[in-house]
């Protein structure tokens, strides 16, 4: 006969895994808030135990915990996450913060490569309501767009139009006051040097930016030549000062302002163009 098993018994296992991570996994397995787990005294079912064990083994094999619990927090949002989308990073939260603190007042907003919808949803929730912004958020992945739509609904956002399209082939007569993207910006050869949790589990389509990491950035800026409003601005996440220098050299005759911005860790991370 199997011995009875309780929450405290599972939390005592897998000493290489932080208790906070085990609580997160148990929370997802039992569909209970973490704060209720420490007082949860019911015996756990065999199915729950097996699922907990499986997720712990996956975590020990470098599967990101966000994929195991199907959840990520981003700029005060609760997002549903699967391996079909990139896990939102603190640097991208900081990009949202920079945009909001810049006091831009965009009516028409476009996000290119929306993934989980994190940037568009966070901006929608936090831009001044009197602006009545509307969003076009595109991605080439139908699976990513399905998740983005779910996250918009989950966070009570209804002013985003999601569209499956490659920016190179988008036909639009609209002008945008704000174009924003966290595009793939890792050069192809560097993918192999990424952390195991990233290179083996996160979607390469959201990471690989081609030979110099700037293939999609160029597509975005070429689109912007004819689709940015008179006072419109562009914010892009990038990987290095070298990428900024390449973009500045290539597009200096197109945009009157091209600036390199630092992230919260003091690293070269964003380009601002207008």
Backbone bond lengths (Angstrom), bond angles and torsions (degrees), N, CA, C in turn:
res aa  C-N    CA-C-N  psi(-1)  N-CA   C-N-CA  omega(-1)  CA-C   N-CA-C  phi
1 X - - - 1.471 - - 1.534 109.72 -
2 X 1.333 115.97 133.73 1.451 120.08 178.37 1.517 110.12 -69.91
3 X 1.326 117.05 138.52 1.459 120.38 177.01 1.516 109.54 -73.95
4 X 1.302 115.61 154.19 1.464 120.35 -179.67 1.530 109.60 -68.09
5 X 1.324 114.01 150.09 1.465 119.46 -177.76 1.520 109.52 -134.98
6 X 1.339 115.23 136.15 1.465 121.08 -177.37 1.533 109.28 -126.83
7 X 1.316 115.48 172.16 1.460 121.04 -179.17 1.520 111.10 -52.95
8 X 1.308 117.46 -45.80 1.463 120.79 -177.15 1.529 111.78 -60.63
9 X 1.336 116.19 -31.63 1.464 119.91 179.89 1.533 110.69 -68.77
10 X 1.330 116.38 -40.81 1.458 119.62 179.93 1.529 111.38 -70.98
11 X 1.320 116.60 -36.57 1.467 119.68 179.18 1.527 111.41 -65.83
12 X 1.327 116.60 -23.88 1.465 120.92 179.95 1.529 111.81 -80.77
13 X 1.336 117.05 -13.65 1.463 121.30 -178.69 1.530 110.72 -87.32
14 X 1.310 115.84 171.22 1.470 123.21 175.02 1.534 111.23 50.77
15 X 1.301 115.10 65.91 1.468 120.84 -174.80 1.533 112.72 -64.84
16 X 1.339 117.86 -16.47 1.464 120.35 177.76 1.525 112.14 -77.63
17 X 1.329 116.77 -12.28 1.457 121.40 -178.87 1.523 109.19 -100.54
18 X 1.333 118.86 128.91 1.469 120.50 178.13 1.529 111.42 -57.14
19 X 1.317 115.49 145.87 1.468 119.94 179.53 1.527 110.54 -58.50
20 X 1.333 117.27 -37.22 1.461 120.04 -179.86 1.526 111.26 -60.22
21 X 1.330 117.23 -37.55 1.465 120.96 178.56 1.518 110.86 -70.84
22 X 1.333 116.36 -39.69 1.467 119.29 177.75 1.527 111.01 -64.98
23 X 1.318 116.31 -36.43 1.472 120.01 176.42 1.534 110.34 -65.18
24 X 1.308 116.72 -40.44 1.466 120.17 178.51 1.522 110.98 -63.10
25 X 1.321 116.41 -42.97 1.463 120.49 178.83 1.528 110.45 -64.56
26 X 1.324 116.84 -45.75 1.470 120.06 178.77 1.519 111.79 -63.05
27 X 1.313 116.09 -36.85 1.454 120.33 178.48 1.525 110.68 -60.31
28 X 1.332 116.10 -41.95 1.466 119.62 179.32 1.526 111.58 -72.41
29 X 1.317 116.64 -37.63 1.471 120.71 -179.31 1.526 111.47 -65.97
30 X 1.327 116.27 -42.05 1.462 120.96 -176.50 1.525 113.79 -95.02
31 X 1.339 115.71 -4.71 1.476 121.10 -177.56 1.523 111.15 55.14
32 X 1.327 114.39 46.89 1.461 121.33 179.31 1.522 109.86 -129.53
33 X 1.332 118.33 145.94 1.473 120.05 173.77 1.523 110.37 -61.02
34 X 1.329 116.14 146.14 1.463 120.06 -177.81 1.523 112.62 -58.30
35 X 1.332 116.70 -35.32 1.461 118.96 -177.17 1.526 112.79 -66.19
36 X 1.337 117.53 -17.17 1.467 120.27 179.63 1.524 113.11 -91.45
37 X 1.337 115.92 -12.27 1.455 119.24 -173.59 1.532 113.13 -69.23
38 X 1.331 116.53 -36.33 1.470 119.20 -175.16 1.528 112.12 -70.95
39 X 1.325 116.87 -15.05 1.476 119.87 176.46 1.524 111.10 -112.50
40 X 1.331 116.23 11.23 1.464 121.08 -179.35 1.535 108.63 -82.32
41 X 1.297 117.43 115.23 1.470 121.37 -171.24 1.527 113.88 -111.86
42 X 1.332 117.26 5.32 1.460 119.03 179.76 1.525 110.73 -75.88
43 X 1.313 115.17 149.24 1.461 120.35 175.44 1.526 109.26 -67.43
44 X 1.332 116.17 138.47 1.463 120.55 -178.95 1.521 111.29 -85.36
45 X 1.309 115.49 142.40 1.467 120.16 179.56 1.522 110.10 -74.99
46 X 1.324 114.81 161.13 1.459 120.55 177.85 1.534 110.27 -60.61
47 X 1.327 117.28 -38.04 1.461 121.78 179.98 1.526 110.92 -63.12
48 X 1.342 116.21 -43.46 1.455 120.26 179.69 1.529 111.20 -65.03
49 X 1.305 116.67 -40.25 1.467 121.48 179.40 1.537 110.13 -63.75
50 X 1.331 115.59 -45.94 1.467 120.21 179.81 1.528 111.66 -61.66
51 X 1.329 115.72 -41.97 1.456 119.98 -179.25 1.531 110.91 -66.06
52 X 1.323 116.18 -41.96 1.464 120.64 176.59 1.530 110.45 -60.07
53 X 1.317 116.72 -46.57 1.463 121.23 -179.49 1.532 111.19 -61.63
54 X 1.321 115.83 -43.16 1.462 120.42 -179.23 1.527 111.21 -62.02
55 X 1.332 116.57 -44.29 1.459 120.89 -179.16 1.529 111.27 -68.24
56 X 1.310 117.12 -36.02 1.470 120.13 176.50 1.526 110.95 -64.40
57 X 1.322 116.51 -41.74 1.461 119.74 177.94 1.521 111.17 -64.18
58 X 1.333 116.06 -39.36 1.466 119.73 177.07 1.530 110.79 -63.66
59 X 1.322 116.15 -41.30 1.463 120.20 179.04 1.524 110.71 -62.26
60 X 1.307 116.67 -41.42 1.464 121.40 178.02 1.532 111.43 -67.43
61 X 1.340 116.68 -18.11 1.470 122.13 177.95 1.527 111.43 -98.03
62 X 1.338 115.97 18.90 1.469 123.13 173.36 1.527 115.49 77.97
63 X 1.329 117.98 13.00 1.461 118.67 171.54 1.527 107.63 -71.43
64 X 1.326 119.06 127.09 1.468 120.54 -179.12 1.528 111.48 -59.97
65 X 1.318 116.25 139.51 1.454 120.06 -176.52 1.522 111.86 -62.78
66 X 1.325 117.14 -29.05 1.472 119.78 178.81 1.526 111.46 -58.85
67 X 1.330 116.59 -36.52 1.463 119.95 178.29 1.527 111.39 -74.07
68 X 1.307 116.37 -30.46 1.464 120.21 -179.00 1.520 112.19 -74.43
69 X 1.330 116.34 -31.95 1.471 119.53 -179.09 1.533 111.83 -105.97
70 X 1.348 115.59 -0.14 1.479 121.59 179.70 1.522 112.36 52.83
71 X 1.314 114.61 44.51 1.467 118.09 -177.17 1.521 110.71 -154.41
72 X 1.337 114.69 143.30 1.460 121.30 170.59 1.518 108.28 -148.21
73 X 1.320 116.00 143.77 1.465 120.98 174.37 1.518 108.35 -95.11
74 X 1.333 116.42 139.76 1.453 120.31 -179.67 1.518 108.94 -152.18
75 X 1.305 117.14 114.99 1.462 123.44 176.84 1.538 111.55 47.52
76 X 1.324 114.74 53.14 1.465 123.71 177.22 1.528 112.92 70.68
77 X 1.339 117.38 12.50 1.453 121.51 178.31 1.519 110.37 -103.75
78 X 1.329 115.90 151.60 1.459 121.83 168.17 1.521 106.89 -102.08
79 X 1.320 116.72 118.04 1.456 120.80 -176.81 1.519 111.31 -114.57
80 X 1.325 115.33 140.57 1.468 121.95 171.76 1.528 107.09 -83.95
81 X 1.324 116.65 130.30 1.464 121.92 -173.42 1.530 109.62 -131.84
82 X 1.326 115.89 136.44 1.466 121.03 169.66 1.532 107.71 -132.22
83 X 1.323 116.08 177.26 1.465 120.26 -179.40 1.526 112.67 -71.41
84 X 1.331 117.62 0.91 1.461 121.24 175.27 1.526 112.07 -81.21
85 X 1.332 116.61 -10.01 1.466 119.97 -179.54 1.518 110.36 -131.85
86 X 1.326 114.53 155.17 1.461 120.45 175.46 1.528 109.18 -68.25
87 X 1.309 116.69 143.65 1.463 120.90 176.02 1.533 108.06 -74.51
88 X 1.326 118.40 124.99 1.472 120.25 -179.80 1.523 111.13 -60.61
89 X 1.344 115.87 136.45 1.459 121.87 -176.02 1.531 111.47 -106.13
90 X 1.345 117.00 157.49 1.471 120.77 175.67 1.528 112.54 -57.66
91 X 1.351 117.13 -33.56 1.462 119.86 179.20 1.529 111.21 -63.15
92 X 1.328 116.23 -33.17 1.468 119.89 178.88 1.524 110.32 -76.52
93 X 1.323 117.06 -34.00 1.472 120.05 170.77 1.525 109.66 -57.67
94 X 1.332 115.56 -42.40 1.456 120.45 -179.31 1.524 111.39 -64.77
95 X 1.338 116.66 -35.22 1.465 120.02 176.15 1.529 110.24 -61.70
96 X 1.322 116.75 -44.08 1.469 120.89 176.52 1.523 109.93 -58.80
97 X 1.317 115.85 -43.38 1.467 120.90 -179.61 1.529 111.26 -62.62
98 X 1.323 117.01 -42.34 1.468 121.44 178.29 1.524 110.35 -60.60
99 X 1.321 116.89 -44.63 1.466 120.93 -179.73 1.525 110.54 -62.52
100 X 1.331 116.52 -45.72 1.465 119.90 -178.60 1.527 111.48 -66.01
101 X 1.315 117.23 -38.29 1.463 120.41 179.89 1.531 112.60 -74.74
102 X 1.328 116.78 -17.13 1.462 119.97 177.83 1.525 111.25 -73.98
103 X 1.323 115.40 -11.93 1.472 122.57 178.26 1.529 112.58 62.68
104 X 1.344 116.10 30.79 1.466 118.69 171.95 1.532 108.18 -65.24
105 X 1.318 115.49 148.86 1.467 120.38 -179.73 1.522 109.10 -125.48
106 X 1.322 116.00 69.29 1.462 119.65 -173.92 1.527 112.31 -82.43
107 X 1.328 115.54 130.99 1.464 119.82 172.51 1.524 109.13 -84.47
108 X 1.326 116.20 -48.12 1.461 121.56 178.28 1.525 109.78 -103.27
109 X 1.326 115.86 120.00 1.468 121.28 -178.79 1.521 108.72 -120.83
110 X 1.319 116.06 140.04 1.461 120.72 174.93 1.518 109.88 -127.72
111 X 1.326 115.47 131.22 1.464 120.57 171.01 1.514 108.31 -114.29
112 X 1.318 115.79 132.00 1.459 122.00 -177.76 1.520 108.81 -110.24
113 X 1.338 115.89 120.79 1.462 121.55 -174.86 1.507 110.40 78.63
114 X 1.322 116.98 60.60 1.465 121.28 -169.87 1.525 113.97 -71.55
115 X 1.346 118.00 -25.50 1.464 119.29 179.09 1.514 111.81 58.36
116 X 1.321 116.62 -120.51 1.468 121.96 -179.38 1.522 112.69 -74.65
117 X 1.336 116.79 -6.23 1.457 120.61 -177.04 1.514 113.80 86.86
118 X 1.324 117.38 5.57 1.466 122.39 -171.09 1.530 113.18 -54.69
119 X 1.335 117.40 -50.31 1.467 120.07 -175.38 1.525 110.69 -65.65
120 X 1.313 116.71 -50.25 1.469 119.96 -177.52 1.522 111.63 -61.42
121 X 1.314 117.00 -44.10 1.460 120.64 -177.96 1.524 110.62 -66.45
122 X 1.346 116.90 -42.29 1.470 120.25 179.34 1.526 110.90 -63.80
123 X 1.339 117.41 -42.13 1.458 120.02 177.85 1.524 111.03 -66.02
124 X 1.312 116.48 -43.26 1.462 120.46 179.59 1.523 111.79 -58.35
125 X 1.332 115.56 -41.16 1.471 120.23 -178.14 1.522 112.26 -72.29
126 X 1.339 118.08 -22.80 1.463 119.68 -169.08 1.529 115.46 -118.94
127 X 1.325 118.28 -10.78 1.461 118.97 173.29 1.535 108.60 -69.52
128 X 1.336 118.11 150.11 1.467 120.00 179.78 1.528 111.63 -54.49
129 X 1.327 116.73 132.69 1.460 121.31 -174.63 1.525 113.13 -67.68
130 X 1.328 117.03 -22.58 1.468 119.01 -178.66 1.530 112.86 -73.53
131 X 1.340 116.56 -10.82 1.465 120.06 179.97 1.529 111.09 -76.88
132 X 1.326 115.81 -30.63 1.470 121.81 -176.96 1.535 111.10 56.98
133 X 1.322 114.48 53.15 1.463 120.53 179.16 1.525 110.95 -66.20
134 X 1.323 114.79 150.31 1.464 120.30 170.78 1.527 107.82 -130.71
135 X 1.313 115.40 148.07 1.459 121.71 -171.13 1.523 111.41 -120.72
136 X 1.337 115.29 142.17 1.452 122.52 164.06 1.518 105.87 -116.24
137 X 1.319 116.91 116.27 1.469 121.49 -176.41 1.522 108.39 -120.48
138 X 1.335 115.79 116.65 1.460 119.55 -172.49 1.529 111.54 -114.20
139 X 1.320 114.07 157.11 1.462 121.13 175.68 1.526 106.74 -159.02
140 X 1.328 116.83 154.85 1.461 119.76 177.47 1.527 111.71 -90.28
141 X 1.335 117.15 -6.93 1.454 121.20 -177.24 1.530 111.28 -101.29
142 X 1.329 118.15 115.64 1.471 119.90 177.32 1.525 112.34 -64.30
143 X 1.334 116.61 -31.30 1.475 119.72 178.94 1.523 110.59 -68.38
144 X 1.329 116.47 -39.80 1.465 120.08 177.44 1.522 110.36 -64.57
145 X 1.328 116.85 -42.93 1.461 120.48 -178.66 1.524 111.79 -63.98
146 X 1.311 117.08 -34.53 1.461 120.53 176.70 1.528 110.25 -61.40
147 X 1.339 116.34 -41.28 1.463 121.40 178.63 1.525 110.80 -69.30
148 X 1.337 116.41 -41.45 1.465 120.42 179.38 1.532 110.97 -60.89
149 X 1.327 116.51 -43.21 1.470 120.27 178.87 1.527 110.70 -63.41
150 X 1.329 116.39 -41.40 1.461 120.32 177.50 1.529 110.65 -60.92
151 X 1.343 116.36 -41.92 1.468 120.03 -178.75 1.523 112.09 -68.66
152 X 1.330 117.04 -35.20 1.460 119.87 176.89 1.520 109.88 -64.04
153 X 1.315 116.61 -44.84 1.465 120.99 178.69 1.522 111.01 -64.16
154 X 1.333 116.01 -43.18 1.467 121.65 -179.52 1.519 111.42 -60.58
155 X 1.342 116.64 -34.41 1.462 121.19 -177.46 1.531 113.27 -101.60
156 X 1.343 115.55 15.73 1.472 122.90 172.19 1.524 112.45 59.84
157 X 1.330 115.20 44.14 1.461 121.40 177.56 1.528 108.60 -112.26
158 X 1.320 116.53 126.58 1.467 119.56 -175.87 1.533 113.75 -128.20
159 X 1.337 117.11 14.11 1.469 119.11 -178.50 1.529 112.54 -109.81
160 X 1.342 116.11 24.95 1.466 121.15 179.21 1.525 109.57 -115.86
161 X 1.324 116.18 127.47 1.458 121.55 170.86 1.522 107.79 -99.77
162 X 1.322 116.03 120.42 1.464 120.69 179.38 1.527 108.83 -97.70
163 X 1.321 115.80 137.41 1.470 119.82 -175.92 1.524 110.34 -140.34
164 X 1.329 115.77 134.16 1.458 120.95 177.02 1.524 108.90 -88.71
165 X 1.319 116.39 106.31 1.463 120.43 -178.27 1.532 109.43 -164.99
166 X 1.311 116.26 148.92 1.461 123.32 171.78 1.525 107.22 -84.84
167 X 1.324 117.64 132.72 1.465 121.29 -176.48 1.535 111.36 -56.63
168 X 1.332 118.00 -28.47 1.471 120.77 179.85 1.529 111.59 -64.81
169 X 1.340 116.04 -25.54 1.464 119.66 -173.77 1.522 113.21 -114.39
170 X 1.324 117.10 8.48 1.463 119.71 -179.66 1.523 110.33 -73.28
171 X 1.313 116.08 125.39 1.463 121.57 175.48 1.523 107.50 -105.30
172 X 1.319 115.79 118.66 1.463 120.69 -177.66 1.520 109.77 -151.41
173 X 1.323 115.24 143.10 1.464 120.89 175.64 1.524 111.61 -98.71
174 X 1.333 115.97 0.46 1.465 119.84 -175.60 1.525 111.98 -78.66
175 X 1.340 114.57 150.58 1.456 121.57 169.84 1.526 107.60 -108.71
176 X 1.313 116.32 140.08 1.463 120.70 -174.72 1.522 110.83 -113.76
177 X 1.326 114.82 137.33 1.467 121.63 179.27 1.528 111.28 -82.13
178 X 1.313 115.55 -24.23 1.465 121.32 178.83 1.523 108.06 -143.83
179 X 1.320 115.81 124.93 1.464 122.20 171.73 1.515 106.73 -118.07
180 X 1.310 116.36 126.42 1.465 120.79 -174.84 1.523 109.44 -135.05
181 X 1.322 115.23 146.42 1.466 118.83 178.39 1.524 111.24 -160.99
182 X 1.317 114.14 143.19 1.459 121.63 163.29 1.523 104.81 -110.62
183 X 1.334 116.99 82.14 1.464 120.65 -171.77 1.518 111.71 -80.83
184 X 1.324 117.34 169.22 1.475 119.16 168.77 1.524 108.33 -61.61
185 X 1.334 118.01 124.18 1.472 118.82 -177.48 1.527 113.08 -135.33
186 X 1.322 117.51 10.13 1.470 120.81 175.68 1.520 107.89 -86.52
187 X 1.342 117.37 131.43 1.463 116.32 177.48 1.528 109.58 -72.96
188 X 1.317 114.61 149.42 1.468 121.71 -169.35 1.525 112.93 -52.58
189 X 1.329 117.11 -41.66 1.464 120.28 -177.00 1.529 112.56 -68.79
190 X 1.344 117.13 -23.86 1.462 120.15 -178.14 1.529 113.29 -82.02
191 X 1.317 117.40 -13.99 1.467 120.76 -178.05 1.526 110.59 -54.79
192 X 1.329 116.13 -39.86 1.474 120.14 -176.62 1.529 113.19 -64.89
193 X 1.353 116.82 -19.54 1.460 120.29 -177.36 1.535 113.07 -96.25
194 X 1.306 116.95 0.58 1.463 120.20 178.02 1.525 110.28 -69.25
195 X 1.317 116.40 161.54 1.458 120.54 176.08 1.529 109.80 -57.03
196 X 1.333 116.07 148.46 1.467 120.81 -177.76 1.527 111.84 -56.42
197 X 1.329 116.23 -39.63 1.460 119.81 -177.88 1.524 111.48 -62.83
198 X 1.340 115.79 -27.99 1.467 120.29 -179.72 1.524 110.42 -86.85
199 X 1.335 117.21 -54.80 1.471 119.59 -171.93 1.525 113.31 -69.43
200 X 1.346 117.33 -25.43 1.461 119.50 -178.94 1.526 113.73 -95.88
201 X 1.327 117.85 -15.42 1.470 118.64 -171.28 1.524 115.25 -128.56
202 X 1.340 118.72 -25.51 1.457 118.46 -179.88 1.536 109.32 -91.25
203 X 1.333 117.36 151.47 1.477 120.31 -173.63 1.527 112.60 -66.51
204 X 1.324 116.03 121.54 1.463 120.93 -178.31 1.524 111.78 -63.19
205 X 1.319 116.57 -27.27 1.459 120.22 179.12 1.526 111.50 -61.55
206 X 1.346 116.16 -24.17 1.465 121.06 179.26 1.525 112.17 -94.94
207 X 1.335 117.23 0.56 1.457 122.05 -176.85 1.520 113.22 -116.82
208 X 1.320 116.38 -41.25 1.465 122.06 -169.39 1.527 110.94 -81.68
209 X 1.336 115.22 111.85 1.461 121.06 -179.18 1.512 114.06 -102.04
210 X 1.333 117.12 15.69 1.459 120.19 177.94 1.511 113.57 90.41
211 X 1.326 117.37 -164.86 1.464 123.55 -170.54 1.522 112.82 -55.86
212 X 1.340 117.86 -44.25 1.467 120.12 179.45 1.526 112.22 -114.15
213 X 1.324 116.01 9.70 1.465 121.00 178.34 1.513 114.14 80.83
214 X 1.335 117.62 4.46 1.470 120.16 -171.21 1.534 114.25 -115.61
215 X 1.327 117.60 11.73 1.465 119.69 -177.87 1.529 111.77 -56.62
216 X 1.323 116.77 -50.66 1.467 120.48 -176.51 1.529 110.49 -73.94
217 X 1.323 116.87 -34.48 1.469 120.32 176.72 1.521 109.75 -58.22
218 X 1.332 117.45 -44.12 1.465 120.68 178.30 1.532 111.09 -63.03
219 X 1.322 116.44 -41.61 1.467 119.91 178.02 1.530 110.46 -59.53
220 X 1.323 115.77 -42.74 1.472 120.82 -179.56 1.528 110.33 -63.24
221 X 1.316 116.79 -46.34 1.464 120.46 -176.58 1.525 111.78 -71.38
222 X 1.317 117.47 -33.25 1.466 119.62 174.73 1.523 110.81 -66.16
223 X 1.319 117.08 -39.81 1.467 121.07 174.71 1.532 110.49 -62.77
224 X 1.324 115.36 -40.75 1.469 120.85 -176.15 1.526 112.80 -65.35
225 X 1.333 117.10 -25.14 1.473 120.68 179.86 1.521 111.73 -52.73
226 X 1.321 115.42 -35.93 1.473 119.79 -175.42 1.528 113.09 -114.91
227 X 1.341 117.36 2.44 1.467 118.58 -174.76 1.526 113.80 -129.34
228 X 1.324 116.78 13.11 1.463 120.92 176.09 1.522 108.50 -99.94
229 X 1.334 115.96 131.49 1.464 119.97 179.82 1.535 110.25 -66.92
230 X 1.319 116.72 168.95 1.472 121.56 -173.56 1.527 112.73 -54.30
231 X 1.326 116.74 -42.35 1.468 120.59 179.06 1.531 111.94 -107.46
232 X 1.319 115.01 22.14 1.457 119.81 -176.27 1.522 113.26 -71.79
233 X 1.340 115.49 158.67 1.471 121.71 -179.02 1.520 109.51 -133.31
234 X 1.319 114.37 156.59 1.466 122.09 179.52 1.520 108.62 -127.20
235 X 1.328 116.05 134.33 1.462 121.50 173.17 1.527 108.10 -125.62
236 X 1.342 116.07 124.28 1.454 121.46 -179.96 1.525 110.20 -128.79
237 X 1.311 115.58 141.43 1.461 119.68 172.41 1.526 107.95 -87.91
238 X 1.338 116.13 136.99 1.468 121.31 179.30 1.529 109.45 -132.86
239 X 1.341 115.10 -168.27 1.461 119.18 -171.22 1.523 114.64 -116.91
240 X 1.342 117.80 -19.31 1.463 117.80 -172.48 1.524 111.37 -167.40
241 X 1.312 114.95 165.19 1.464 120.82 174.89 1.523 109.98 -64.75
242 X 1.324 117.01 -33.48 1.460 120.60 179.55 1.531 110.77 -61.09
243 X 1.338 116.55 -40.99 1.459 119.15 177.98 1.529 110.60 -64.22
244 X 1.324 116.35 -40.57 1.468 120.58 177.20 1.527 110.60 -59.37
245 X 1.322 117.14 -45.68 1.462 120.94 -179.28 1.527 110.75 -61.28
246 X 1.326 116.84 -39.22 1.466 120.55 178.85 1.521 110.89 -64.25
247 X 1.330 116.25 -44.79 1.466 120.79 -179.71 1.524 110.56 -66.43
248 X 1.321 116.54 -42.20 1.472 120.31 -179.55 1.526 110.48 -60.94
249 X 1.314 117.02 -43.19 1.458 121.54 -179.97 1.525 111.78 -64.90
250 X 1.345 115.33 -41.03 1.460 120.59 -174.67 1.530 112.88 -76.67
251 X 1.352 116.73 -32.25 1.463 119.85 -171.88 1.541 113.45 -117.35
252 X 1.347 117.09 15.65 1.464 119.27 -175.58 1.526 112.81 -64.19
253 X 1.331 117.36 -25.37 1.466 119.89 179.66 1.529 111.70 -87.14
254 X 1.334 116.78 -8.16 1.471 120.89 -177.03 1.517 112.13 -94.25
255 X 1.334 116.63 -39.22 1.462 121.08 -174.95 1.530 109.63 -117.39
256 X 1.316 116.50 139.79 1.471 119.51 -178.38 1.526 112.16 -75.60
257 X 1.349 115.76 -26.28 1.464 119.86 179.68 1.522 110.14 -131.77
258 X 1.328 116.04 128.40 1.467 121.89 173.30 1.526 106.87 -134.76
259 X 1.323 116.79 113.58 1.466 121.39 -176.65 1.527 111.09 -121.11
260 X 1.316 114.93 148.51 1.458 122.43 173.57 1.523 108.18 -101.33
261 X 1.346 116.17 128.11 1.461 120.98 -178.09 1.528 110.26 -116.85
262 X 1.323 115.52 149.17 1.467 121.84 179.44 1.512 111.06 -93.04
263 X 1.336 115.43 151.67 1.460 119.27 173.14 1.523 110.08 -87.37
264 X 1.329 116.03 -174.81 1.465 120.37 -175.57 1.524 112.59 -69.38
265 X 1.337 116.84 -10.06 1.463 120.67 178.87 1.531 111.50 -102.58
266 X 1.331 116.71 5.57 1.453 120.85 179.65 1.511 113.95 79.84
267 X 1.343 117.33 18.99 1.461 120.94 -179.78 1.527 110.24 -100.83
268 X 1.331 116.07 148.82 1.467 120.37 175.75 1.522 108.22 -66.64
269 X 1.343 117.17 118.96 1.467 118.39 -168.82 1.515 114.92 -140.66
270 X 1.329 119.33 -26.99 1.460 120.28 -173.38 1.526 111.17 -131.65
271 X 1.337 114.95 152.33 1.462 121.46 170.74 1.537 107.96 -116.46
272 X 1.327 114.75 134.75 1.460 121.42 172.26 1.520 107.94 -112.29
273 X 1.336 117.03 130.35 1.456 121.07 178.81 1.519 109.81 -132.53
274 X 1.309 115.67 147.42 1.469 120.07 175.36 1.529 109.23 -151.97
